[in-house]
Amino acid sequence: MQNVLVSGASVAGLTLAYWLRRNGFAVTVVERAPAVRPGGQAIDVRGAALDVLDRTGILAEARQVRTRMRGMAMLDAGGKELWRTTDHTFSSGRLDSEDIELLREDLAGLLHRQAVDAGVEFLFGDSVATSTRRPTAYGSASSRGRPARSPSCWARTACTRRSGSWPSARRSSSSATSAPT
């Protein structure tokens, strides 16, 4: 079984980790935060993304926790209502469509549970500190010094907040190293 290290436990990292695990990879997710991060903006789920939630097994639950838009109103600068509708909004279209809007925190929670149930390993309160590329695998160590299972590859789902770039790679005696691209 090939090992994969995913850096970041937000929506993209959790989705990637779940599907890699479902397809036979041993997956470890490293996340700087002490748990799945709360908060964030609402997310519209439409079209093919609805199919992804369905195939991930969380569409029914996502529909249960979706936001409940009842329409919108337009006000003038003094607060007087100029216009109102209860059948659509400018941002999400018709309210009777199959599309859903849910809070990022709720989506991340559903994805995390699915990933855990699938057997994904999580290292919270940590981050990737080094990456060493070898002929057959990547070696990595966390900021707490914990080595990950020698991953065959690793995926980064966001730039670091500190530098906006990959962690610097260190040279090993066996080969030149670089951060994966």
N, C-alpha and C positions, 0 to 999 in steps of 0.2 A: 504494500500500500504506500503510495507517495504521500509525503507530508507537505502541507502548505501552511505558511504563516501569513495571517491577514492582520494588518495594522489598522485598527480603527473599528469600533463597534457601534457605528451609526447605521442608518438604513442601508447604505451600499455595502458596508462590510458585513453586516448581519445577513443580508440576502446572498452575497457571494459565499460566505461561509456555509450557509445552509445548503446551497445547491452544489458546492464542491463536495460536502460530506455525503449528500444524497447520491453523488456520482462516484463514490468509492474512495475519496481522498481523506486522509487524517488531517483535520484542520485545527489549528490553534489561533485564536484571536487575541491580540494584545491591545489593551485599551488603557490610555492614560488616566481616565476618570475612575473612581472607585466602584462604579456600577454603570449600567446603561444610562446615558445622560438624559435627564428629564428636560421638558420644555421644548421650545422650538415652534416654528410656524405650522399652520395647518397645511396639509398636503392634499392636492387634488389627485385622485386616482381615476384614470380614464383609459379606454381602449385596451391596448395590449397589456398595460399595467394591471388591469382587472384580471386578465388571464393569468398573469404571474402570481397574484395573490391567491387566485383559485387553485392553481397547481401547487402552491406552497402550503395550501390547506388552511388559510386564514381569512378567506374572503367573507365567509358568514360572520365571523367575529368582527372583522373590520366594518361590516355593515351595521352591526349592533352598536359600535362605539363611534360611528360617524357623527359629524356635526349635523345639526338639524336647521338648515337655512329655511326661512319662511318667506323670503322675498327681500326686497330692498326698497329704499326710499331716497330721493334726492332732495336736499334742502338748500335754500339760498343762504347767503352770508349771515342773515339774521335768524336763521333756524326755522324759517317757514317752509313747510313741505311743498315742493313743486311737483313732485311726481312719485308714484308708488306702484309697485308690481308685486304680485305674490306667485307668479309663475316662472320667473327667471331672475338671474343676476348677471351683471356684466362680466364678472370674473369666472363664474362656473356654468353659465348657460342655463338651460331649462332645469327646473328643480325636480321634474318628474323623469329625468333620464336615469340610466343605470350607473352613471358616474357617482363617485362618493368623495367626500372630503373628510379627513380625519386628522387629529392632532399628531404631529411627528412623534411625540412621546408615546402615544397609543400604538402607532405602527411599529416603532422600535421595540416596544414591549412584546408585541405579538411575534415579531421576527426573532427576538432573543429566545423566547420560550420554544419556538419551533427548532431553532439551532441547537439549544440545549437538549431537547428531546431527541434530536437526530444524532447526538454524540459529539458535538463541537466542544472543544476545550477552550475556556476563557481565562485570561490572565488580566484581571482588573488592577488598577492602580500602578500600571507599569507602561513602558513604551520600548520600542526598538531603539537600542543605543548604537549598535554596530551591525554591519552586514559584511560578510566575507564570502566572496564568490569562489567556489572551487569547481573543478571540472564536472562533477556530478551533482552538486548540491550547493545550497547556500548555508553558511553557518551564521548564526545570529546570537546576540546576547541582549538581554533586556537592560534597562537602566538600573534595575536592582541586581543585576549580575546573574539572573536566571537564564541558563541556556534553553533555547527552544529545541524541540525535536528537530534535528537537522533537516530543514525543509528542502524539498526539491526545487521549490520556487516560493516566492512570497509576493503578496499583493498589498499595495498601499492604497487606501481609499480616500485619502485627503493629504494635503501638504501639512507639514508641522506648523503649529502656530508661531513658534519661535523664529524660524528662519524662512518658512515658506518653501523648503526644499527637503530633499532626502537626507537622512542622517549620513554623516560621512562614513565612508567605508575605510577599513584598515587593511593594510597589506599583510598577507601571510607569506610564509616561506615557500608554499607550494605553488602559488600563482598570483598574478596581479589581481587586485580586487576592484570592484566598482559597485555602486548602488545599482540595482536593477532598473531598467527603464520601462 
